[in-house]
Amino acid sequence: MNASLIMSNILSPPILFFFLGMSAVIFKSDLEIPQPLPKLFSLYLLLAIGFKGGAELVRSGISQEVVLTLFAAIMMATIVPIYTFFILRIRLDLYNSAAIAATYGSISAVTFITAGSFLSELGIEFSGYMVAALALMESPAIIVGLLLVRIYDIDKEDGDFSWSEVLKEAFLNSSVYLLVGSLLIGVLSGEKGWKLEAPFTQEIFYGVLTFFLLDMGLVAAGKIKDLGKAGWFLISFSILIPILNATIGILLARLIGMPQGNALLFSVLCASASYIAVPAAMRLTLPEANPSLYVTSALAITFPFNIIIGIPLYFYGINALWR
């Protein structure tokens, strides 16, 4: 793989600020982002990317490629937690296996946004409807993970699960609700709304992303101490499974005939792991699982791996296959 591709990604300002946040924890600086702000940054990024996706979806229209891409997204969000569950059961108990499988079946919106930034720096176009794929991949893994527990836990009573709470967390949690809502508003307001909101949704977007990744660096470095609890099996899983999922995503993208930019975003969605929506749902519906395992693996291992090495690695594979 061309080393310049990795260096180009690492030397982009948002990634450098991610490293700055990590170094602040490592060197014991008192740098911190006041707590309400990271939540605000997260909500802004979801709003901006959802709104842009809705406007772009109106512009591109519904084509066979769009339908196939969205179908493939739902399929991956459903299948990934099933086969990862059985891999995890080699070493982990039922509850932790299900929680981690759900985490890796879902997606990281910030990894997706970082991949979009990577493509923009290379001058490679991608379609706004990929945000619809992002929205559709958020929730199915939560339901699949909990279904696996219900199927394989013979000691759990039917009354132990509140399916209304499960569905509420899966489809009405703040990140899913805002992303889907912004997407619909982008569709309804179209080009006129996009131009009207451009100063807010475009011009400050990368500044907010940079600040958010600075905070993510602080959080990820703070989780490094929990890696001992994960063990080498889970650490290896957190790197190898994203590569496997991305490879499947790339092959599906090639089969569908996606352009390279869309293929990278799709492969990144397949490779990423949720560290916001799924952990929130698992804490509520699967308290037997250990959060230090599924949060640490997604946030302290998979997230940095994907944004530093994974994105250029997947793009290299796409370039080779499309050529």
FENWOTA-V199487 format. One record per helix or strand of 2 or more residues. SS is the DSSP state (A for helix, B for strand). FROM is the first residue (numbers start at 1). TO is the last residue. If there is no record, write none. Layout:
SS;FROM;TO, SS;FROM;TO
This chain:
A;3;10, A;13;26, A;35;60, A;64;88, A;94;105, A;109;122, A;130;136, A;140;152, A;158;160, A;163;172, A;174;201, A;205;256, A;260;271, A;277;285, A;291;322
